[in-house]
Amino acid sequence: MNSRRKFIKKSCIGALAITILPSFTITNSKKTKITILHTNDTHSRINPIKNGKYKGYGGMAQRAAIINNIRKKNQHVLLLDAGDIFQGTPYFNYFKGELEFKLMSEMKYDAATLGNHDFDNGLYGLAKQLPNAKFPFLIANYNFDKTILKNKFQEYKIFNKGGIKIGVFGIGIKLDGLVPKELYGNVLYENPINKSNEIAKYLKKEKKCNLIICLSHLGLKYDEDKDSDVLLAQQSKYIDLIIGGHTHSFLKEPIKIYNKEKKEVIINQVGWGGINLGKIDFHFNRNTLLNTTFGGPIFVKKNTKFI
């Protein structure tokens, strides 16, 4: 009996040590890479482009293959879109956005924001297609309370990847003068920079996010005094990355802008039509951001090679 008790006691102590020690070791030495993949202004390009400068580029099947390969090589991946999913090919004219949302769902997009062209079939047209999107649309500065789309969107979403909390929110462009009034109805527009700072502060201070990403459809920058990604970055405080859209800007690599506290904000945008896929890696030691790595955009074409 005594020997049996000793065995049980010894076994319990050993099991406890096995349970505790690995956790302690991981907590104090864990390094985590977060891979952000992103698109913008894909404009209903289901198939590769047929002619012109970008002949053979793009195509959702090709994009899906690249994304799948990246996911196989990287454990913690977020796939995001900065709006203008609709409009640009006969696929949209015929299917009204159904095909775009279904294929993006198959690719397992994690979130998207709204672009001005996503209103091209009006609020009813957008509402009809939303059930085909198995991912959330994030938009913080459009108020839909007086429309049929009330409670259909979220301002932000928090993702947990490898213990890293990633806060993602969406910001849209001013619709007045850009979209016919009858298409967006009683959607109320709020100042994008004020709203962005409000949401980013909440995600950082209240939700304790380690990385904050804005999905923006404001446009990269303008000659005139107009809200843009560059202006947002300059006037921000807690945003780490702005994934942009609207201006169809082909950036060879992300740009860095200093915010109000002289800290770097990364801005990236990858053109239009699904020609490119953006990829940015954030490296963390436990909850502390060590560095960010990125190369040029990944061209979406059959047999594309990438790291």
C-alpha positions in Angstrom: 0.0 0.0 0.0 2.8 2.4 0.9 4.6 1.7 -2.3 1.4 2.4 -4.3 0.9 5.7 -2.5 4.5 6.7 -3.2 4.0 5.8 -6.9 0.9 7.9 -7.2 2.5 10.8 -5.4 5.6 10.6 -7.6 3.4 10.4 -10.7 1.3 13.4 -9.8 4.4 15.5 -9.1 5.9 14.5 -12.4 2.6 15.2 -14.3 2.4 18.6 -12.6 6.0 19.4 -13.7 5.2 18.4 -17.3 2.1 20.6 -17.3 3.8 23.7 -15.8 7.3 23.8 -17.3 6.5 23.9 -21.1 4.1 26.7 -20.5 6.7 28.7 -18.5 9.3 28.2 -21.2 7.0 29.2 -24.1 5.7 32.3 -22.3 9.2 33.6 -21.8 10.8 32.9 -25.1 7.9 32.8 -27.6 8.4 34.7 -30.9 5.4 35.0 -33.2 5.1 36.1 -36.8 1.8 37.6 -37.9 1.3 37.6 -41.7 -1.1 40.1 -43.2 -2.3 39.4 -46.7 -4.5 42.0 -48.4 -6.3 43.2 -51.5 -8.2 46.3 -52.6 -10.3 47.4 -55.5 -10.6 44.0 -57.0 -13.7 45.2 -59.0 -15.3 41.9 -59.9 -12.2 40.5 -61.7 -13.1 36.8 -61.4 -10.8 35.8 -64.3 -7.3 37.0 -65.2 -7.1 40.3 -67.3 -7.4 39.5 -71.0 -5.5 42.3 -72.6 -3.3 45.3 -72.1 -0.3 45.9 -69.8 -1.5 43.4 -67.2 -2.7 40.6 -69.6 -2.7 37.3 -67.7 -2.5 38.8 -64.3 -5.2 38.6 -61.6 -7.9 36.0 -61.4 -9.5 34.7 -58.2 -8.4 31.0 -58.7 -4.8 32.1 -59.0 -5.1 34.3 -56.0 -6.6 31.5 -54.0 -3.7 29.2 -54.9 -1.1 31.7 -53.8 -3.0 32.4 -50.5 -3.3 28.6 -49.8 0.5 28.2 -50.3 1.3 31.1 -48.0 -1.0 29.7 -45.3 0.8 26.3 -45.5 4.1 28.1 -44.8 2.8 30.6 -42.2 0.9 29.7 -39.1 -0.8 33.0 -38.2 -2.3 34.7 -41.3 -5.0 37.3 -41.7 -6.6 38.0 -45.1 -8.2 41.4 -45.5 -9.7 43.6 -48.2 -10.0 47.4 -48.4 -13.2 47.7 -50.5 -14.6 48.1 -54.0 -15.2 44.4 -54.4 -18.1 45.2 -56.8 -18.3 46.6 -60.4 -16.0 46.2 -63.4 -16.9 43.1 -65.3 -20.1 41.4 -66.7 -19.9 39.0 -63.7 -21.1 41.9 -61.6 -23.7 42.9 -64.0 -25.2 39.4 -64.1 -24.6 38.0 -60.6 -24.9 41.4 -58.7 -22.0 40.6 -56.4 -23.0 37.1 -55.4 -20.1 35.4 -57.1 -17.5 37.8 -55.6 -18.7 37.3 -52.1 -18.9 33.5 -52.5 -15.4 33.2 -53.9 -13.9 35.5 -51.2 -15.7 33.3 -48.6 -14.1 30.2 -50.2 -10.7 31.9 -49.9 -11.5 32.5 -46.2 -11.2 36.3 -46.0 -11.1 37.4 -42.4 -12.6 40.8 -43.0 -13.3 43.6 -45.5 -14.5 47.2 -45.6 -16.9 48.9 -47.9 -15.8 51.0 -51.0 -18.0 53.4 -52.9 -18.6 50.9 -55.7 -20.0 48.4 -53.2 -23.1 50.6 -53.2 -23.6 50.4 -57.0 -26.7 48.2 -56.6 -28.1 50.3 -53.8 -28.7 49.4 -50.2 -31.2 46.6 -51.1 -28.7 45.1 -53.6 -25.9 45.1 -51.0 -28.3 43.7 -48.3 -29.3 40.9 -50.7 -25.7 39.8 -51.2 -24.4 40.0 -47.6 -25.5 36.5 -46.7 -23.1 35.2 -49.3 -20.2 36.8 -47.4 -19.0 34.4 -44.7 -16.7 37.2 -43.3 -17.6 40.5 -41.5 -17.6 43.9 -43.2 -16.0 46.5 -40.9 -17.0 50.1 -41.2 -16.8 52.6 -38.4 -17.7 56.0 -39.9 -20.9 55.0 -41.8 -24.0 55.1 -39.7 -26.7 52.7 -41.1 -29.3 53.1 -38.3 -31.9 54.7 -40.5 -31.5 52.2 -43.3 -32.3 48.5 -44.0 -28.7 47.7 -43.2 -28.9 48.6 -39.5 -26.9 46.2 -37.4 -25.5 44.5 -40.5 -21.9 45.8 -40.0 -19.3 46.0 -37.3 -17.0 48.9 -36.5 -14.2 46.6 -35.6 -13.1 43.0 -34.9 -10.4 41.6 -32.7 -8.5 38.6 -33.9 -6.2 36.5 -31.6 -3.3 34.9 -33.5 -0.7 33.0 -31.4 -1.6 35.1 -28.4 -1.3 38.4 -30.3 -4.4 40.6 -30.2 -5.0 42.3 -33.6 -7.7 45.0 -33.8 -9.0 45.7 -37.2 -11.5 48.4 -38.2 -12.8 49.9 -41.4 -13.1 53.5 -42.6 -15.0 54.6 -45.7 -14.8 57.6 -48.1 -17.4 60.4 -48.2 -20.2 59.1 -50.4 -21.9 62.5 -51.1 -20.8 63.6 -54.6 -19.3 60.2 -55.4 -22.3 57.9 -55.2 -25.8 58.9 -56.3 -27.9 59.7 -53.3 -30.6 57.2 -54.1 -28.0 54.4 -53.9 -26.8 55.1 -50.3 -30.0 56.7 -49.0 -29.9 57.7 -45.3 -26.4 56.4 -44.6 -24.8 59.1 -42.3 -21.1 59.9 -42.8 -18.8 60.7 -39.9 -15.4 62.3 -40.0 -13.0 59.5 -40.8 -10.0 60.8 -38.9 -11.9 61.6 -35.7 -13.6 58.2 -35.8 -10.4 56.3 -36.6 -8.6 57.9 -33.6 -11.6 57.1 -31.4 -11.7 53.4 -32.4 -7.9 53.0 -32.4 -7.6 54.4 -28.9 -10.4 52.1 -27.7 -8.7 49.0 -29.3 -5.3 50.0 -27.7 -6.3 51.2 -24.3 -9.5 49.2 -23.5 -9.1 46.1 -25.5 -5.3 45.9 -25.1 -4.6 45.1 -28.8 -1.0 44.6 -29.7 -1.5 45.5 -33.4 -4.1 47.9 -34.9 -5.0 47.8 -38.5 -7.2 50.2 -40.4 -8.9 49.1 -43.6 -9.3 52.3 -45.4 -11.1 53.3 -48.6 -10.1 57.0 -48.4 -7.4 56.9 -51.0 -3.7 57.2 -50.6 -3.2 61.0 -51.0 -4.5 64.0 -52.9 -3.2 67.3 -54.1 -6.1 69.1 -52.5 -7.0 69.2 -48.9 -9.0 66.0 -48.7 -9.0 63.1 -46.2 -6.6 60.4 -47.2 -4.5 57.6 -45.8 -1.4 59.8 -45.6 -3.4 62.5 -43.7 -4.9 59.8 -41.4 -1.5 58.4 -40.6 -0.1 61.9 -39.8 -3.0 62.7 -37.5 -3.2 59.3 -35.8 -1.8 58.0 -32.6 -2.4 54.2 -32.2 -2.7 52.9 -35.8 0.1 50.6 -36.9 -1.0 49.7 -40.4 -3.3 51.3 -42.9 -4.4 49.0 -45.8 -5.7 51.4 -48.4 -7.9 51.4 -51.5 -9.8 53.7 -53.9 -6.9 55.4 -55.7 -5.7 52.2 -57.3 -2.2 53.0 -56.2 0.5 50.5 -57.2 3.1 50.8 -54.4 6.3 49.0 -55.0 6.6 48.6 -51.2 4.7 50.0 -48.3 5.4 53.6 -47.3 6.0 54.8 -43.7 4.5 58.0 -42.3 5.2 59.5 -38.8 2.1 59.9 -36.6 1.4 62.6 -34.0 3.8 60.9 -31.6 6.6 60.5 -34.2 6.0 56.8 -34.5 5.9 55.0 -37.8 2.6 54.1 -39.5 2.8 51.7 -42.4 0.5 52.3 -45.4 0.1 49.9 -48.3 -2.1 49.6 -51.3 -1.8 47.1 -54.2 -3.4 48.7 -57.3 -6.6 47.2 -58.6 -8.2 44.2 -60.2 -6.5 41.6 -58.0 -3.3 42.0 -60.0 -1.3 42.0 -56.8 -1.6 40.5 -53.3 -0.1 42.5 -50.5 2.0 40.7 -47.8 3.4 42.2 -44.6 4.9 40.3 -41.7 4.9 41.6 -38.1 7.4 39.9 -35.7 6.6 39.8 -32.0 8.5 38.6 -29.0 5.7 37.7 -26.7 3.5 40.8 -26.9 6.1 43.3 -28.0 6.5 44.2 -31.7 10.1 43.6 -32.7 10.1 44.5 -36.4 8.2 44.4 -39.6 9.3 42.8 -42.9 7.9 43.1 -46.4 9.1 42.9 -50.0 7.3 44.1 -53.1 3.7 43.1 -53.9 3.1 39.5 -55.0 2.0 39.5 -58.6 -1.1 37.2 -59.1 -0.4 35.1 -62.1 -0.4 31.4 -62.9 2.7 29.7 -61.4 3.7 32.8 -59.4 6.7 32.1 -57.3 7.0 33.7 -53.8 8.7 33.2 -50.5 
